Amino acid sequence: MNLNPKIFESKRPGSQDVAWCPGCGNFGIRNILMNALAELGLTPQEVVIISGIGQAAKMPHYINVHGYHTLHGRAIPIATAVKASNPELTVIAEGGDGDMYAEGGNHLLHAIRRNPDITVLIHDNQIYGLTKGQASPTTMLGMKTPTQPWGVFEEPFNPIALAIALNASFVARTFMGYFKESVEIIKKAIRHKGLAIVDILHPCVSFNKVNTYQWYREHTYWMEDHDPYNREDAFKRAIESDPLPLGIFYINERPTFEEMSPAYKRNKMPLWKREPKIEEIKKILDSKRRF
């Protein structure tokens, strides 16, 4: 059942005072996500967005769902806990390439191992926008920034190749300039049972004058006749650099963190609905005391 995307327009006080620059790709990603949720028939009450710090991480302020604005790089562990506590929710972790791949890189690695049933959306504009344009993990070699005036010489981080190498559950990339295609990819990511990683390319119109709307259209292509269940082929696609492939690279269906958790082996009731057994907890604590 398709819903009207407008139900996801935030009514929170101050939500109309958007901090993104005019022309920022985050506006497009917000619109894409609202449409994806509406087409999936989800209501605001069924969705929670967890974010870290950065321009992308402001999404919970501008979209009408449950939201939790956490610490820098910490969206994924919080999202994992939310899903574990209430598996009935659709949980999305959202942040930028700096937030997710630098400060949050370690959490991403271990989330791939755990495979919680959450969707991770990375707004990848290849720059730190909130802090005015220093290089991020995905900034291109040679690009000059305020903190790298001589040009970036560190190897750019390849999140797609990393995720496939770690046997991630769902790995995709899109460019937000392709609206319909991006909506479909995010819908599939949300429907997927397990950790779904979507790297969303988008321009930073203020601080990245290289990777523009036009640049992304000229330096990307959509994969055709690609089998996302073939890991070897997916990895070969992942290490292509110019043009960058777009689409779903890899799908690896496996048990989720929630399914494997002892808390749900015998009882499928969400943790938040359960009554704590205070006396049993007290006995366990008392047994650990040392006198």
PLY file of the C-alpha trace (Angstrom):
ply
format ascii 1.0
element vertex 291
property float x
property float y
property float z
element edge 290
property int vertex1
property int vertex2
end_header
0.00 0.00 0.00
1.59 3.26 -1.15
1.25 6.20 1.21
1.66 9.93 0.59
5.34 10.87 1.12
4.17 14.12 2.74
3.34 12.23 5.94
7.10 12.10 6.49
7.54 15.88 6.37
8.74 16.91 9.80
6.47 19.03 11.98
9.03 19.45 14.75
9.73 23.01 15.96
12.57 24.47 13.91
12.51 21.68 11.35
11.88 24.20 8.56
15.12 26.02 9.38
17.20 23.57 7.37
20.95 23.87 7.90
21.89 22.39 4.52
23.22 24.70 1.82
20.98 25.47 -1.18
21.62 22.76 -3.76
22.95 20.26 -1.20
22.48 16.63 -2.21
21.00 15.89 1.23
17.72 17.48 0.12
17.47 14.92 -2.67
18.32 12.03 -0.35
15.63 13.17 2.09
13.10 13.20 -0.75
14.25 9.77 -1.96
13.97 8.27 1.52
10.51 9.76 2.14
9.25 8.29 -1.13
10.84 4.90 -0.44
9.19 4.68 2.99
5.83 5.76 1.55
5.98 3.22 -1.28
6.78 0.49 1.23
3.58 1.42 3.07
5.43 2.23 6.28
4.08 4.82 8.70
6.19 7.28 10.72
5.40 5.29 13.86
7.05 2.18 12.39
10.37 3.79 11.44
13.33 5.07 13.45
16.37 6.89 12.06
19.57 6.85 14.13
22.30 9.29 13.11
25.73 10.42 14.21
27.25 13.86 13.66
27.54 15.84 10.42
25.34 17.39 7.76
23.92 14.02 6.72
23.31 13.14 10.36
20.80 15.97 10.69
18.25 13.85 8.83
16.22 12.93 11.99
15.45 16.64 12.42
13.96 16.95 8.94
11.87 13.81 8.55
8.82 12.74 10.52
9.83 9.42 12.10
11.28 8.40 15.44
14.76 9.89 15.58
17.87 9.64 17.72
20.80 12.00 17.06
23.78 10.28 18.69
27.55 10.77 18.96
30.02 11.03 16.08
30.35 7.65 14.36
28.04 5.88 16.82
24.83 5.51 14.80
25.32 1.83 13.96
25.71 0.41 17.51
22.71 2.45 18.70
20.67 1.24 15.71
21.70 -2.34 16.47
20.48 -1.97 20.05
17.18 -0.40 18.96
16.50 -3.26 16.54
17.46 -5.86 19.15
15.11 -4.26 21.68
12.23 -3.89 19.24
12.55 -6.03 16.07
9.14 -4.78 14.93
10.64 -1.40 14.01
12.22 -0.51 10.66
15.60 0.82 11.75
17.84 3.04 9.61
21.32 4.26 10.54
22.28 7.36 8.62
25.44 9.47 8.32
28.07 10.87 6.02
31.23 9.34 4.60
33.28 10.84 7.44
30.83 9.83 10.15
30.42 6.25 8.90
33.80 5.45 7.39
36.19 7.38 9.68
34.80 7.95 13.18
32.35 5.08 12.73
34.52 2.77 10.65
35.17 0.26 13.41
31.45 -0.05 14.14
30.74 -0.66 10.46
33.25 -3.52 10.36
31.70 -5.35 13.28
28.13 -4.64 12.21
28.94 -6.52 9.00
30.03 -9.46 11.15
26.95 -9.31 13.41
24.46 -8.73 10.58
21.71 -6.85 12.46
18.52 -6.32 10.47
19.09 -2.60 9.87
19.68 -0.38 6.85
22.79 1.82 6.77
22.56 4.84 4.45
25.85 6.67 3.85
25.65 10.14 2.31
28.95 10.03 0.41
29.94 13.49 -0.88
33.66 12.71 -0.59
34.32 15.60 1.80
33.66 16.77 5.37
30.89 19.34 4.86
29.99 20.33 8.43
33.58 21.25 9.28
34.10 23.19 6.07
35.79 20.96 3.56
38.69 18.88 4.81
39.31 15.53 3.12
37.18 12.55 4.14
38.06 8.86 3.76
36.58 8.84 0.23
38.16 12.07 -1.07
39.93 11.57 -4.40
43.72 11.52 -4.69
45.21 14.90 -5.51
42.21 16.95 -4.43
43.22 20.13 -2.58
41.31 21.05 0.58
41.74 23.64 3.39
43.63 21.07 5.46
45.40 19.38 2.52
46.47 22.40 0.41
49.18 20.28 -1.19
46.60 17.70 -2.30
45.31 14.46 -0.80
47.87 11.66 -1.03
46.13 8.99 1.10
44.50 6.09 -0.71
40.72 6.64 -0.89
38.61 4.26 1.16
36.56 1.80 -0.90
33.50 0.92 1.21
31.96 -1.35 -1.42
35.04 -3.54 -1.77
35.47 -3.67 2.00
31.87 -4.74 2.60
32.04 -7.49 -0.02
35.41 -8.70 1.28
33.80 -9.08 4.72
30.88 -11.00 3.18
28.30 -8.35 4.00
24.63 -9.19 3.66
23.58 -6.47 1.16
25.82 -3.94 -0.59
24.69 -1.23 -3.01
25.67 2.15 -4.41
23.58 4.85 -6.04
23.80 8.50 -7.06
21.01 10.63 -5.63
20.64 12.40 -8.97
18.88 9.27 -10.23
15.68 9.57 -8.24
13.62 6.54 -9.31
16.58 4.17 -9.27
17.64 5.39 -5.83
14.14 4.93 -4.43
14.09 1.34 -5.68
17.52 0.53 -4.23
16.59 1.91 -0.81
13.30 0.01 -0.86
15.17 -3.22 -1.57
17.70 -2.42 1.15
14.96 -1.86 3.73
13.12 -5.04 2.67
16.32 -7.07 2.91
16.59 -9.18 6.04
20.00 -8.38 7.47
22.49 -5.53 7.34
21.96 -3.49 4.16
24.66 -0.97 3.22
23.85 1.71 0.64
26.57 4.18 -0.35
24.75 7.23 -1.76
26.91 9.50 -3.90
25.91 13.16 -3.78
27.55 16.57 -4.29
28.64 19.06 -1.66
28.03 22.26 -3.59
29.93 24.45 -1.11
33.14 22.57 -0.37
33.65 19.99 -3.13
33.97 21.67 -6.50
35.24 18.49 -8.19
32.53 15.89 -7.56
29.56 17.88 -8.86
26.16 16.77 -10.15
27.62 16.73 -13.65
30.75 14.86 -12.54
28.69 12.04 -11.03
26.57 11.68 -14.15
29.69 11.52 -16.33
31.68 9.19 -14.07
29.10 6.55 -13.09
27.19 3.81 -14.88
24.42 1.36 -13.98
25.42 -2.29 -13.84
23.45 -4.48 -16.23
23.34 -8.27 -16.37
25.09 -8.39 -13.01
24.44 -11.30 -10.65
24.49 -9.89 -7.08
24.78 -13.42 -5.66
28.17 -13.90 -7.36
30.66 -12.61 -4.80
33.70 -12.79 -7.08
32.02 -10.78 -9.82
30.72 -8.32 -7.23
34.23 -7.71 -5.94
35.57 -7.17 -9.46
32.90 -4.52 -9.99
33.65 -2.98 -6.60
37.27 -2.17 -7.47
36.35 -0.36 -10.68
37.08 3.33 -10.17
36.22 5.37 -13.26
33.44 5.12 -14.11
31.99 4.00 -10.78
29.39 1.22 -11.01
25.92 1.86 -9.55
23.38 -0.71 -8.43
23.19 -3.68 -6.08
26.63 -5.29 -5.95
26.14 -8.17 -3.56
23.46 -10.05 -1.64
24.38 -12.70 0.90
21.37 -13.95 2.82
22.32 -15.27 6.25
20.93 -15.33 9.80
20.56 -11.95 11.46
21.92 -10.78 14.80
18.42 -10.84 16.27
17.75 -14.40 15.07
21.01 -15.63 16.56
20.64 -13.77 19.85
19.95 -16.03 22.86
17.31 -13.52 23.97
15.09 -14.58 21.06
15.85 -18.29 20.85
12.92 -19.34 23.04
10.84 -16.19 23.22
10.05 -14.01 20.20
8.46 -11.24 22.27
10.37 -7.93 21.82
12.61 -7.16 24.77
10.87 -3.90 25.53
7.57 -5.73 26.12
9.00 -8.20 28.65
8.70 -7.78 32.39
12.08 -7.99 34.14
12.44 -10.89 36.57
13.89 -8.89 39.41
14.40 -11.79 41.81
16.30 -13.85 39.24
18.47 -10.86 38.35
19.17 -10.29 42.04
20.22 -13.93 42.50
22.66 -13.67 39.57
24.15 -10.45 40.92
24.44 -11.86 44.42
26.21 -14.95 43.08
28.90 -12.71 41.58
29.59 -10.79 44.76
32.85 -11.42 46.53
32.84 -11.06 50.28
0 1
1 2
2 3
3 4
4 5
5 6
6 7
7 8
8 9
9 10
10 11
11 12
12 13
13 14
14 15
15 16
16 17
17 18
18 19
19 20
20 21
21 22
22 23
23 24
24 25
25 26
26 27
27 28
28 29
29 30
30 31
31 32
32 33
33 34
34 35
35 36
36 37
37 38
38 39
39 40
40 41
41 42
42 43
43 44
44 45
45 46
46 47
47 48
48 49
49 50
50 51
51 52
52 53
53 54
54 55
55 56
56 57
57 58
58 59
59 60
60 61
61 62
62 63
63 64
64 65
65 66
66 67
67 68
68 69
69 70
70 71
71 72
72 73
73 74
74 75
75 76
76 77
77 78
78 79
79 80
80 81
81 82
82 83
83 84
84 85
85 86
86 87
87 88
88 89
89 90
90 91
91 92
92 93
93 94
94 95
95 96
96 97
97 98
98 99
99 100
100 101
101 102
102 103
103 104
104 105
105 106
106 107
107 108
108 109
109 110
110 111
111 112
112 113
113 114
114 115
115 116
116 117
117 118
118 119
119 120
120 121
121 122
122 123
123 124
124 125
125 126
126 127
127 128
128 129
129 130
130 131
131 132
132 133
133 134
134 135
135 136
136 137
137 138
138 139
139 140
140 141
141 142
142 143
143 144
144 145
145 146
146 147
147 148
148 149
149 150
150 151
151 152
152 153
153 154
154 155
155 156
156 157
157 158
158 159
159 160
160 161
161 162
162 163
163 164
164 165
165 166
166 167
167 168
168 169
169 170
170 171
171 172
172 173
173 174
174 175
175 176
176 177
177 178
178 179
179 180
180 181
181 182
182 183
183 184
184 185
185 186
186 187
187 188
188 189
189 190
190 191
191 192
192 193
193 194
194 195
195 196
196 197
197 198
198 199
199 200
200 201
201 202
202 203
203 204
204 205
205 206
206 207
207 208
208 209
209 210
210 211
211 212
212 213
213 214
214 215
215 216
216 217
217 218
218 219
219 220
220 221
221 222
222 223
223 224
224 225
225 226
226 227
227 228
228 229
229 230
230 231
231 232
232 233
233 234
234 235
235 236
236 237
237 238
238 239
239 240
240 241
241 242
242 243
243 244
244 245
245 246
246 247
247 248
248 249
249 250
250 251
251 252
252 253
253 254
254 255
255 256
256 257
257 258
258 259
259 260
260 261
261 262
262 263
263 264
264 265
265 266
266 267
267 268
268 269
269 270
270 271
271 272
272 273
273 274
274 275
275 276
276 277
277 278
278 279
279 280
280 281
281 282
282 283
283 284
284 285
285 286
286 287
287 288
288 289
289 290
